[in-house]
Amino acid sequence: MRRHEFQPGRLLAGLVLLAAAVLYLLDATGGADLPWFLVLPMAAGGLALAALVGMVTYAVRRDRRDRISESSDR
């Protein structure tokens, strides 16, 4: 199996959506009494944070790739 790059933005998005699903499950089974307007902003904020992490990761990798190609051109 080929190895792939670690993508922290996707990991964060998955964890946020998993947490939202667990909260909805707890609410449905009676384990917690959460208003709907609490979980939706949490999921939206988590996805926005995951997008930011993904953009930062991309920028860092692009800068690193550019530095490597500059040093090899010399």
N, C-alpha and C positions, 0 to 999 in steps of 0.2 A: 504494500500500500504506500502510495506517495505521500510524503509529508506536505503539509500546507502551512501557510503563514498563520500565526496567532493573530486573531482579530478581536481586540478587546471591546470594541463597540458592539459587535454582534453578541458577545458574551453578556455584556451589560443589558442589552435589549432583551435577551432571553431570560435573564434573571429577574428583570423588572416585570415582564409579562407573567412569569411563573409565580412571582409574589402576588400579583393581582389576581391570578387564578386561584391561588390558595386562599386569599382573603374572601373571594366570592364563594368558594367552597365552604369555608367556615361560616359564612353568613347564611348559606343555604341550609346547612345542617343544624343551625342554631348555636354553633360554638362561639359566635361573635355577632354582635349587632352593629353592623357598619352601615352608615348611610351611603347611597350610591355616589353622591357627589364628593366623597372622600377618595374613593378608589380610582375614579376616572382621571382626576388631575394628577394623582400619583403615577398612573400609567403614562399619561401624556408627558409629564415632566421627566420621567425615567427614559422615555423614548427620545426626548429632546437632548437629554444628557448623553445618551448613547450615540446620537448623531454627532454631537460635539466631540466626543471621544474618538469616534471614527474619523472625523476630519483632522483632528490633531495627529492621530496615528498616520494618516495618509501624508500629511505635511512633513512629519519627521522622516518617514521612509523615503519620500521624494527628495528631501534635502540630503539625506545620507547617500542615496543613489547618485545624485548630482555631484556630490563631493568626490565619490569614488571615480566617477567618469572623468572629472576634472583632473584628478591626480594621475590617472592612467594616460591622459592625453599629453601630459608634459614629458 
